[in-house]
């Protein structure tokens, strides 16, 4: 996702309630095709955290960040 004045945001959406490393492995590989992208996995997992440079965000928090920050 291109955003004016910000880094490209690469998003993967998962329906899981518990994000594990296997859930974002493909996103990490895909990110190698871009120069310094921001990475985010959106899910139903209630824990908002950063892991391996990837923001793991509950869908409510992710929508706030994407559309209102």
C-alpha positions as CSV (number, residue, x, y, z in Angstrom):
1,X,0.0,0.0,0.0
2,X,1.5,3.3,-1.0
3,X,1.0,6.2,1.4
4,X,2.0,9.8,0.7
5,X,5.1,10.7,2.7
6,X,5.4,7.3,4.3
7,X,7.1,4.0,3.5
8,X,5.3,1.4,1.5
9,X,3.2,-0.8,3.7
10,X,3.0,-4.5,3.0
11,X,0.0,-6.2,4.7
12,X,-1.0,-9.8,5.1
13,X,-4.4,-10.6,6.5
14,X,-5.0,-13.7,8.6
15,X,-8.2,-15.0,10.2
16,X,-6.3,-16.6,13.1
17,X,-6.7,-15.7,16.7
18,X,-3.0,-16.5,17.5
19,X,-0.3,-15.3,15.0
20,X,2.8,-17.5,14.9
21,X,6.0,-17.3,12.8
22,X,4.6,-19.6,10.1
23,X,1.8,-17.0,9.5
24,X,4.1,-14.3,8.3
25,X,7.0,-16.2,6.7
26,X,5.7,-15.4,3.1
27,X,5.3,-11.7,3.9
28,X,8.9,-11.6,5.1
29,X,10.1,-13.2,1.9
30,X,7.9,-10.9,-0.3
31,X,9.3,-7.8,1.5
32,X,12.7,-8.5,0.0
33,X,11.4,-7.2,-3.3
34,X,10.9,-3.7,-1.9
35,X,13.2,-1.1,-0.5
36,X,12.6,-0.7,3.3
37,X,8.9,-1.5,3.4
38,X,6.8,-1.4,6.6
39,X,5.3,-4.9,7.3
40,X,2.1,-5.6,9.1
41,X,0.1,-8.8,9.7
42,X,-3.6,-8.1,10.5
43,X,-5.5,-10.7,12.4
44,X,-8.0,-11.5,15.2
45,X,-5.1,-12.0,17.6
46,X,-5.7,-9.4,20.4
47,X,-2.0,-9.0,21.2
48,X,-0.5,-6.0,19.4
49,X,3.3,-6.4,19.1
50,X,6.4,-6.2,17.0
51,X,8.2,-9.4,16.0
52,X,11.1,-9.7,13.6
53,X,10.4,-6.2,12.3
54,X,6.8,-7.0,11.6
55,X,3.9,-5.3,13.3
56,X,1.3,-7.9,14.4
57,X,-1.9,-6.0,14.9
58,X,-5.5,-6.8,15.8
59,X,-7.7,-5.7,12.9
60,X,-9.2,-2.8,14.9
61,X,-5.8,-1.3,15.6
62,X,-4.6,-1.9,12.1
63,X,-7.5,-0.1,10.5
64,X,-6.9,2.9,12.8
65,X,-3.2,3.0,11.8
66,X,-3.9,2.6,8.1
67,X,-6.7,5.1,7.7
68,X,-6.2,7.6,10.5
69,X,-2.4,8.0,11.3
